[in-house]
Amino acid sequence: MASMTDIVFLLLIFFMLTSTLVTTSALDLILPKSKAETVKKQDITVTIKKDLKVLVNDKPVSEESLESELLNLTRGKESPVLILLADESVPTGKVVKVMDIAYRNRMKMVLATDPK
């Protein structure tokens, strides 16, 4: 019985040590409030439609050129705000790609929702 206690104790120590090494890489998001408020500063709108087409300020853009297009539009702006409008059927991976582009280029981001 003592050896079982030793094994459990060693596993506990192992998981305690390894859990401190795990880091999360979260993206900073500015989420809208529950009331129907609009964002005062609307620099760029990125829309992802049901058919996975990406629009930047209502202009079609390919996924490959999305980052360069966003950088061109935000050039010279001090703290650009990116508003992401994604259909609820869009896979999370597509949304995260846009969020990652905004995070890497230090853009503030708002994920637009339908107030209900």
C-alpha positions as CSV (number, residue, x, y, z in Angstrom):
1,M,0.0,0.0,0.0
2,A,2.9,2.4,0.7
3,S,4.2,2.0,-2.9
4,M,0.8,3.1,-4.3
5,T,0.9,6.2,-2.1
6,D,4.4,6.9,-3.4
7,I,3.3,6.6,-7.0
8,V,0.3,8.9,-6.5
9,F,2.6,11.4,-4.7
10,L,5.1,11.4,-7.5
11,L,2.4,11.8,-10.1
12,L,1.0,14.7,-8.2
13,I,4.4,16.4,-8.1
14,F,5.0,15.7,-11.8
15,F,1.7,17.3,-12.8
16,M,2.2,20.3,-10.6
17,L,5.6,20.9,-12.1
18,T,4.5,20.5,-15.7
19,S,1.4,22.6,-15.3
20,T,3.6,25.6,-14.6
21,L,5.4,25.2,-17.9
22,V,2.2,25.4,-20.0
23,T,1.6,28.9,-21.4
24,T,-1.4,30.1,-23.2
25,S,-1.2,32.3,-26.2
26,A,-4.4,34.2,-26.1
27,L,-5.3,36.9,-28.5
28,D,-6.4,40.3,-27.0
29,L,-9.9,41.1,-28.0
30,I,-12.1,44.0,-27.3
31,L,-15.5,42.4,-27.0
32,P,-18.6,44.4,-27.4
33,K,-20.8,45.1,-24.4
34,S,-24.2,43.4,-24.1
35,K,-26.1,46.6,-24.9
36,A,-26.4,47.7,-28.5
37,E,-23.5,50.1,-28.6
38,T,-21.5,50.9,-31.7
39,V,-17.8,51.3,-31.8
40,K,-16.9,55.0,-32.2
41,K,-13.7,54.4,-34.2
42,Q,-14.3,52.2,-37.2
43,D,-11.2,51.9,-39.2
44,I,-11.4,48.6,-41.0
45,T,-14.2,46.0,-41.4
46,V,-13.3,42.4,-42.2
47,T,-16.2,40.2,-43.2
48,I,-16.2,36.4,-43.6
49,K,-19.2,35.2,-45.4
50,K,-20.9,31.8,-45.3
51,D,-19.1,30.7,-48.5
52,L,-15.8,31.7,-46.8
53,K,-15.2,34.7,-49.0
54,V,-13.3,37.5,-47.2
55,L,-14.2,41.1,-47.7
56,V,-12.2,44.1,-46.4
57,N,-14.3,47.2,-46.3
58,D,-16.8,45.5,-48.6
59,K,-14.0,44.8,-51.2
60,P,-13.2,41.1,-52.0
61,V,-9.7,40.0,-50.9
62,S,-8.0,36.6,-51.1
63,E,-6.8,35.0,-47.9
64,E,-3.2,35.2,-49.1
65,S,-3.3,38.9,-49.6
66,L,-5.4,39.7,-46.5
67,E,-2.5,40.7,-44.3
68,S,-0.9,42.9,-46.8
69,E,-4.2,44.6,-47.6
70,L,-4.8,45.3,-43.8
71,L,-1.3,46.6,-43.5
72,N,-1.8,49.0,-46.4
73,L,-5.0,50.3,-44.9
74,T,-3.6,50.8,-41.4
75,R,-0.3,52.4,-42.6
76,G,0.1,55.7,-40.7
77,K,-2.7,55.1,-38.2
78,E,-1.7,55.1,-34.5
79,S,-4.0,52.5,-33.1
80,P,-6.1,50.9,-35.8
81,V,-9.3,49.1,-34.9
82,L,-10.4,46.0,-36.9
83,I,-14.0,45.0,-36.8
84,L,-14.6,41.3,-37.6
85,L,-18.0,40.2,-38.9
86,A,-18.0,36.5,-39.3
87,D,-21.1,34.4,-40.1
88,E,-21.8,31.9,-37.3
89,S,-21.3,29.0,-39.7
90,V,-17.7,30.0,-40.5
91,P,-15.2,27.5,-39.1
92,T,-13.3,28.8,-36.1
93,G,-10.0,28.3,-37.8
94,K,-10.8,31.0,-40.4
95,V,-11.8,33.5,-37.7
96,V,-8.6,32.7,-35.7
97,K,-6.5,33.4,-38.8
98,V,-7.8,37.0,-39.0
99,M,-7.5,37.4,-35.3
100,D,-3.9,36.2,-35.5
101,I,-3.1,38.7,-38.2
102,A,-4.5,41.5,-36.1
103,Y,-2.6,40.3,-33.0
104,R,0.7,40.1,-34.9
105,N,0.3,43.6,-36.3
106,R,-0.8,45.1,-33.0
107,M,-4.3,46.0,-34.2
108,K,-7.2,46.3,-31.8
109,M,-10.0,44.0,-32.6
110,V,-13.7,43.8,-32.1
111,L,-15.7,40.7,-32.9
112,A,-19.1,41.9,-33.9
113,T,-22.1,40.1,-32.6
114,D,-25.9,40.4,-33.1
115,P,-27.4,42.0,-29.9
116,K,-30.2,39.9,-28.6
